[in-house]
Amino acid sequence: MTCPGRCRQAACDYAHASVGLEGFKPSQTDEKHAARFIAREIDLAEFVAPRSR
């Protein structure tokens, strides 16, 4: 994994932990979306863009 990939993984891990500490759990869809970001299939703008549920 390249540094950008490791950085993306670390950022997603941090966000996942933060959400968990607030008492929430990301949905399966959110987990898949994060995996696409980590794999560099989507960029940051697409990752953080609002999505319909």
GIZISUL-V330634 format. One record per run of one state. SS is the DSSP state (alpha for helix, beta for strand, coil for the rest). FROM is the first residue (numbers start at 1). TO is the last residue. If there is no record, write none. Layout:
ss & from & to
SS & FROM & TO
SS & FROM & TO
This chain:
ss & from & to
coil & 1 & 2
alpha & 3 & 21
coil & 22 & 27
alpha & 28 & 38
coil & 39 & 43
alpha & 44 & 48
coil & 49 & 53
